Amino acid sequence: MIALGARTGAELWRCKKEVPAERLQLRPTNRGVALYGDKVYVVTVALQPG
């Protein structure tokens, strides 16, 4: 995800989820991003500890 300023187009922040190599992801697709108030929600691959 990359947040851009609406007025200038300048990058405000960037977030990239790193998936461990041993975690096979068959389809690395984007499920979208949602905004609610001042929060950003995104669906990611579940990583189990251990």
PDB file of N, CA, C and O in Angstrom:
ATOM      1  N   MET A   1       0.833  -1.157   0.000  1.00  0.00           N
ATOM      2  CA  MET A   1       0.000   0.000   0.000  1.00  0.00           C
ATOM      3  C   MET A   1       0.888   1.233   0.000  1.00  0.00           C
ATOM      4  O   MET A   1       1.939   1.266   0.640  1.00  0.00           O
ATOM      5  N   ILE A   2       0.460   2.201  -0.701  1.00  0.00           N
ATOM      6  CA  ILE A   2       1.149   3.485  -0.727  1.00  0.00           C
ATOM      7  C   ILE A   2       0.099   4.577  -0.542  1.00  0.00           C
ATOM      8  O   ILE A   2      -0.909   4.604  -1.248  1.00  0.00           O
ATOM      9  N   ALA A   3       0.338   5.468   0.404  1.00  0.00           N
ATOM     10  CA  ALA A   3      -0.561   6.598   0.618  1.00  0.00           C
ATOM     11  C   ALA A   3       0.041   7.823  -0.065  1.00  0.00           C
ATOM     12  O   ALA A   3       1.204   8.163   0.156  1.00  0.00           O
ATOM     13  N   LEU A   4      -0.755   8.474  -0.889  1.00  0.00           N
ATOM     14  CA  LEU A   4      -0.317   9.675  -1.602  1.00  0.00           C
ATOM     15  C   LEU A   4      -1.142  10.874  -1.147  1.00  0.00           C
ATOM     16  O   LEU A   4      -2.337  10.754  -0.878  1.00  0.00           O
ATOM     17  N   GLY A   5      -0.503  12.007  -1.067  1.00  0.00           N
ATOM     18  CA  GLY A   5      -1.211  13.241  -0.742  1.00  0.00           C
ATOM     19  C   GLY A   5      -2.081  13.659  -1.913  1.00  0.00           C
ATOM     20  O   GLY A   5      -1.599  13.712  -3.045  1.00  0.00           O
ATOM     21  N   ALA A   6      -3.335  13.952  -1.673  1.00  0.00           N
ATOM     22  CA  ALA A   6      -4.270  14.298  -2.746  1.00  0.00           C
ATOM     23  C   ALA A   6      -3.882  15.587  -3.463  1.00  0.00           C
ATOM     24  O   ALA A   6      -4.083  15.706  -4.672  1.00  0.00           O
ATOM     25  N   ARG A   7      -3.345  16.523  -2.753  1.00  0.00           N
ATOM     26  CA  ARG A   7      -3.012  17.825  -3.336  1.00  0.00           C
ATOM     27  C   ARG A   7      -1.717  17.778  -4.161  1.00  0.00           C
ATOM     28  O   ARG A   7      -1.652  18.328  -5.260  1.00  0.00           O
ATOM     29  N   THR A   8      -0.692  17.115  -3.615  1.00  0.00           N
ATOM     30  CA  THR A   8       0.627  17.157  -4.261  1.00  0.00           C
ATOM     31  C   THR A   8       1.025  15.863  -4.956  1.00  0.00           C
ATOM     32  O   THR A   8       1.883  15.864  -5.839  1.00  0.00           O
ATOM     33  N   GLY A   9       0.399  14.756  -4.557  1.00  0.00           N
ATOM     34  CA  GLY A   9       0.802  13.453  -5.100  1.00  0.00           C
ATOM     35  C   GLY A   9       2.049  12.907  -4.425  1.00  0.00           C
ATOM     36  O   GLY A   9       2.565  11.861  -4.818  1.00  0.00           O
ATOM     37  N   ALA A  10       2.537  13.615  -3.408  1.00  0.00           N
ATOM     38  CA  ALA A  10       3.733  13.172  -2.691  1.00  0.00           C
ATOM     39  C   ALA A  10       3.405  11.937  -1.854  1.00  0.00           C
ATOM     40  O   ALA A  10       2.306  11.822  -1.312  1.00  0.00           O
ATOM     41  N   GLU A  11       4.356  11.021  -1.754  1.00  0.00           N
ATOM     42  CA  GLU A  11       4.176   9.822  -0.945  1.00  0.00           C
ATOM     43  C   GLU A  11       4.167  10.192   0.535  1.00  0.00           C
ATOM     44  O   GLU A  11       5.081  10.852   1.028  1.00  0.00           O
ATOM     45  N   LEU A  12       3.112   9.754   1.241  1.00  0.00           N
ATOM     46  CA  LEU A  12       2.994  10.017   2.669  1.00  0.00           C
ATOM     47  C   LEU A  12       3.544   8.861   3.494  1.00  0.00           C
ATOM     48  O   LEU A  12       4.252   9.072   4.479  1.00  0.00           O
ATOM     49  N   TRP A  13       3.213   7.631   3.085  1.00  0.00           N
ATOM     50  CA  TRP A  13       3.752   6.443   3.732  1.00  0.00           C
ATOM     51  C   TRP A  13       3.582   5.245   2.817  1.00  0.00           C
ATOM     52  O   TRP A  13       2.836   5.288   1.839  1.00  0.00           O
ATOM     53  N   ARG A  14       4.296   4.162   3.157  1.00  0.00           N
ATOM     54  CA  ARG A  14       4.279   2.939   2.360  1.00  0.00           C
ATOM     55  C   ARG A  14       4.302   1.755   3.315  1.00  0.00           C
ATOM     56  O   ARG A  14       4.980   1.798   4.342  1.00  0.00           O
ATOM     57  N   CYS A  15       3.569   0.699   2.985  1.00  0.00           N
ATOM     58  CA  CYS A  15       3.532  -0.503   3.810  1.00  0.00           C
ATOM     59  C   CYS A  15       3.546  -1.718   2.895  1.00  0.00           C
ATOM     60  O   CYS A  15       2.729  -1.817   1.979  1.00  0.00           O
ATOM     61  N   LYS A  16       4.470  -2.644   3.137  1.00  0.00           N
ATOM     62  CA  LYS A  16       4.549  -3.886   2.368  1.00  0.00           C
ATOM     63  C   LYS A  16       4.694  -5.037   3.338  1.00  0.00           C
ATOM     64  O   LYS A  16       5.645  -5.080   4.118  1.00  0.00           O
ATOM     65  N   LYS A  17       3.759  -5.970   3.297  1.00  0.00           N
ATOM     66  CA  LYS A  17       3.802  -7.124   4.188  1.00  0.00           C
ATOM     67  C   LYS A  17       4.786  -8.140   3.636  1.00  0.00           C
ATOM     68  O   LYS A  17       4.660  -8.578   2.493  1.00  0.00           O
ATOM     69  N   GLU A  18       5.752  -8.508   4.439  1.00  0.00           N
ATOM     70  CA  GLU A  18       6.741  -9.516   4.044  1.00  0.00           C
ATOM     71  C   GLU A  18       6.224 -10.894   4.433  1.00  0.00           C
ATOM     72  O   GLU A  18       5.891 -11.135   5.594  1.00  0.00           O
ATOM     73  N   VAL A  19       6.158 -11.792   3.466  1.00  0.00           N
ATOM     74  CA  VAL A  19       5.721 -13.160   3.708  1.00  0.00           C
ATOM     75  C   VAL A  19       6.956 -14.046   3.703  1.00  0.00           C
ATOM     76  O   VAL A  19       7.723 -14.019   2.740  1.00  0.00           O
ATOM     77  N   PRO A  20       7.173 -14.847   4.778  1.00  0.00           N
ATOM     78  CA  PRO A  20       8.349 -15.725   4.827  1.00  0.00           C
ATOM     79  C   PRO A  20       8.387 -16.681   3.637  1.00  0.00           C
ATOM     80  O   PRO A  20       7.340 -17.103   3.144  1.00  0.00           O
ATOM     81  N   ALA A  21       9.588 -17.023   3.177  1.00  0.00           N
ATOM     82  CA  ALA A  21       9.756 -17.885   2.006  1.00  0.00           C
ATOM     83  C   ALA A  21       9.102 -19.248   2.204  1.00  0.00           C
ATOM     84  O   ALA A  21       8.611 -19.842   1.244  1.00  0.00           O
ATOM     85  N   GLU A  22       9.088 -19.755   3.447  1.00  0.00           N
ATOM     86  CA  GLU A  22       8.500 -21.073   3.704  1.00  0.00           C
ATOM     87  C   GLU A  22       6.967 -21.051   3.678  1.00  0.00           C
ATOM     88  O   GLU A  22       6.328 -22.103   3.701  1.00  0.00           O
ATOM     89  N   ARG A  23       6.397 -19.879   3.631  1.00  0.00           N
ATOM     90  CA  ARG A  23       4.937 -19.742   3.582  1.00  0.00           C
ATOM     91  C   ARG A  23       4.515 -19.623   2.120  1.00  0.00           C
ATOM     92  O   ARG A  23       4.656 -18.561   1.513  1.00  0.00           O
ATOM     93  N   LEU A  24       4.001 -20.707   1.562  1.00  0.00           N
ATOM     94  CA  LEU A  24       3.589 -20.728   0.161  1.00  0.00           C
ATOM     95  C   LEU A  24       2.313 -19.919  -0.025  1.00  0.00           C
ATOM     96  O   LEU A  24       1.325 -20.140   0.676  1.00  0.00           O
ATOM     97  N   GLN A  25       2.331 -19.001  -0.950  1.00  0.00           N
ATOM     98  CA  GLN A  25       1.152 -18.195  -1.269  1.00  0.00           C
ATOM     99  C   GLN A  25       0.846 -18.436  -2.736  1.00  0.00           C
ATOM    100  O   GLN A  25       1.521 -17.898  -3.614  1.00  0.00           O
ATOM    101  N   LEU A  26      -0.181 -19.252  -3.005  1.00  0.00           N
ATOM    102  CA  LEU A  26      -0.484 -19.654  -4.374  1.00  0.00           C
ATOM    103  C   LEU A  26      -0.877 -18.491  -5.266  1.00  0.00           C
ATOM    104  O   LEU A  26      -0.450 -18.418  -6.418  1.00  0.00           O
ATOM    105  N   ARG A  27      -1.675 -17.598  -4.751  1.00  0.00           N
ATOM    106  CA  ARG A  27      -2.116 -16.442  -5.533  1.00  0.00           C
ATOM    107  C   ARG A  27      -1.887 -15.173  -4.728  1.00  0.00           C
ATOM    108  O   ARG A  27      -2.733 -14.800  -3.915  1.00  0.00           O
ATOM    109  N   PRO A  28      -0.772 -14.512  -4.937  1.00  0.00           N
ATOM    110  CA  PRO A  28      -0.520 -13.275  -4.185  1.00  0.00           C
ATOM    111  C   PRO A  28      -1.344 -12.117  -4.748  1.00  0.00           C
ATOM    112  O   PRO A  28      -0.815 -11.211  -5.391  1.00  0.00           O
ATOM    113  N   THR A  29      -2.651 -12.171  -4.492  1.00  0.00           N
ATOM    114  CA  THR A  29      -3.553 -11.161  -5.041  1.00  0.00           C
ATOM    115  C   THR A  29      -3.871 -10.091  -4.010  1.00  0.00           C
ATOM    116  O   THR A  29      -3.727 -10.306  -2.806  1.00  0.00           O
ATOM    117  N   ASN A  30      -4.293  -8.966  -4.487  1.00  0.00           N
ATOM    118  CA  ASN A  30      -4.699  -7.856  -3.638  1.00  0.00           C
ATOM    119  C   ASN A  30      -6.190  -7.972  -3.385  1.00  0.00           C
ATOM    120  O   ASN A  30      -6.975  -8.038  -4.331  1.00  0.00           O
ATOM    121  N   ARG A  31      -6.584  -7.998  -2.138  1.00  0.00           N
ATOM    122  CA  ARG A  31      -8.003  -8.081  -1.781  1.00  0.00           C
ATOM    123  C   ARG A  31      -8.600  -6.715  -1.493  1.00  0.00           C
ATOM    124  O   ARG A  31      -9.751  -6.613  -1.069  1.00  0.00           O
ATOM    125  N   GLY A  32      -7.837  -5.687  -1.718  1.00  0.00           N
ATOM    126  CA  GLY A  32      -8.370  -4.344  -1.554  1.00  0.00           C
ATOM    127  C   GLY A  32      -8.030  -3.713  -0.221  1.00  0.00           C
ATOM    128  O   GLY A  32      -7.540  -4.368   0.699  1.00  0.00           O
ATOM    129  N   VAL A  33      -8.297  -2.449  -0.144  1.00  0.00           N
ATOM    130  CA  VAL A  33      -8.040  -1.643   1.040  1.00  0.00           C
ATOM    131  C   VAL A  33      -9.325  -0.897   1.365  1.00  0.00           C
ATOM    132  O   VAL A  33     -10.031  -0.437   0.467  1.00  0.00           O
ATOM    133  N   ALA A  34      -9.625  -0.779   2.653  1.00  0.00           N
ATOM    134  CA  ALA A  34     -10.823  -0.048   3.085  1.00  0.00           C
ATOM    135  C   ALA A  34     -10.422   1.030   4.080  1.00  0.00           C
ATOM    136  O   ALA A  34      -9.504   0.847   4.880  1.00  0.00           O
ATOM    137  N   LEU A  35     -11.112   2.138   4.020  1.00  0.00           N
ATOM    138  CA  LEU A  35     -10.914   3.226   4.978  1.00  0.00           C
ATOM    139  C   LEU A  35     -12.172   3.362   5.814  1.00  0.00           C
ATOM    140  O   LEU A  35     -13.286   3.311   5.293  1.00  0.00           O
ATOM    141  N   TYR A  36     -11.984   3.536   7.121  1.00  0.00           N
ATOM    142  CA  TYR A  36     -13.102   3.779   8.026  1.00  0.00           C
ATOM    143  C   TYR A  36     -12.621   4.769   9.070  1.00  0.00           C
ATOM    144  O   TYR A  36     -11.806   4.431   9.928  1.00  0.00           O
ATOM    145  N   GLY A  37     -13.116   5.967   8.996  1.00  0.00           N
ATOM    146  CA  GLY A  37     -12.624   7.019   9.891  1.00  0.00           C
ATOM    147  C   GLY A  37     -11.161   7.300   9.603  1.00  0.00           C
ATOM    148  O   GLY A  37     -10.793   7.595   8.466  1.00  0.00           O
ATOM    149  N   ASP A  38     -10.331   7.212  10.620  1.00  0.00           N
ATOM    150  CA  ASP A  38      -8.902   7.447  10.415  1.00  0.00           C
ATOM    151  C   ASP A  38      -8.104   6.147  10.385  1.00  0.00           C
ATOM    152  O   ASP A  38      -6.892   6.163  10.598  1.00  0.00           O
ATOM    153  N   LYS A  39      -8.778   5.010  10.118  1.00  0.00           N
ATOM    154  CA  LYS A  39      -8.134   3.698  10.073  1.00  0.00           C
ATOM    155  C   LYS A  39      -8.089   3.161   8.650  1.00  0.00           C
ATOM    156  O   LYS A  39      -8.973   3.440   7.840  1.00  0.00           O
ATOM    157  N   VAL A  40      -7.040   2.383   8.353  1.00  0.00           N
ATOM    158  CA  VAL A  40      -6.888   1.694   7.069  1.00  0.00           C
ATOM    159  C   VAL A  40      -6.946   0.198   7.345  1.00  0.00           C
ATOM    160  O   VAL A  40      -6.223  -0.302   8.206  1.00  0.00           O
ATOM    161  N   TYR A  41      -7.801  -0.518   6.623  1.00  0.00           N
ATOM    162  CA  TYR A  41      -7.945  -1.965   6.805  1.00  0.00           C
ATOM    163  C   TYR A  41      -7.541  -2.666   5.516  1.00  0.00           C
ATOM    164  O   TYR A  41      -7.873  -2.217   4.418  1.00  0.00           O
ATOM    165  N   VAL A  42      -6.810  -3.785   5.667  1.00  0.00           N
ATOM    166  CA  VAL A  42      -6.384  -4.568   4.514  1.00  0.00           C
ATOM    167  C   VAL A  42      -6.366  -6.041   4.912  1.00  0.00           C
ATOM    168  O   VAL A  42      -5.977  -6.381   6.029  1.00  0.00           O
ATOM    169  N   VAL A  43      -6.788  -6.913   3.999  1.00  0.00           N
ATOM    170  CA  VAL A  43      -6.757  -8.348   4.240  1.00  0.00           C
ATOM    171  C   VAL A  43      -5.368  -8.852   3.871  1.00  0.00           C
ATOM    172  O   VAL A  43      -4.834  -8.510   2.816  1.00  0.00           O
ATOM    173  N   THR A  44      -4.780  -9.678   4.761  1.00  0.00           N
ATOM    174  CA  THR A  44      -3.452 -10.226   4.514  1.00  0.00           C
ATOM    175  C   THR A  44      -3.455 -11.727   4.728  1.00  0.00           C
ATOM    176  O   THR A  44      -4.437 -12.290   5.211  1.00  0.00           O
ATOM    177  N   VAL A  45      -2.370 -12.367   4.373  1.00  0.00           N
ATOM    178  CA  VAL A  45      -2.189 -13.792   4.613  1.00  0.00           C
ATOM    179  C   VAL A  45      -2.009 -14.012   6.107  1.00  0.00           C
ATOM    180  O   VAL A  45      -1.236 -13.306   6.754  1.00  0.00           O
ATOM    181  N   ALA A  46      -2.727 -14.996   6.658  1.00  0.00           N
ATOM    182  CA  ALA A  46      -2.574 -15.300   8.091  1.00  0.00           C
ATOM    183  C   ALA A  46      -1.262 -16.033   8.307  1.00  0.00           C
ATOM    184  O   ALA A  46      -0.979 -17.029   7.642  1.00  0.00           O
ATOM    185  N   LEU A  47      -0.479 -15.544   9.224  1.00  0.00           N
ATOM    186  CA  LEU A  47       0.783 -16.181   9.585  1.00  0.00           C
ATOM    187  C   LEU A  47       0.653 -16.724  10.992  1.00  0.00           C
ATOM    188  O   LEU A  47       0.389 -15.969  11.928  1.00  0.00           O
ATOM    189  N   GLN A  48       0.836 -18.021  11.152  1.00  0.00           N
ATOM    190  CA  GLN A  48       0.720 -18.631  12.457  1.00  0.00           C
ATOM    191  C   GLN A  48       2.086 -18.695  13.122  1.00  0.00           C
ATOM    192  O   GLN A  48       3.074 -19.028  12.467  1.00  0.00           O
ATOM    193  N   PRO A  49       2.160 -18.381  14.414  1.00  0.00           N
ATOM    194  CA  PRO A  49       3.442 -18.418  15.107  1.00  0.00           C
ATOM    195  C   PRO A  49       3.973 -19.848  15.187  1.00  0.00           C
ATOM    196  O   PRO A  49       3.214 -20.815  15.233  1.00  0.00           O
ATOM    197  N   GLY A  50       5.307 -19.947  15.202  1.00  0.00           N
ATOM    198  CA  GLY A  50       5.961 -21.254  15.381  1.00  0.00           C
ATOM    199  C   GLY A  50       6.055 -21.970  14.129  1.00  0.00           C
ATOM    200  O   GLY A  50       6.575 -23.085  14.093  1.00  0.00           O
TER     201      GLY A  50
END
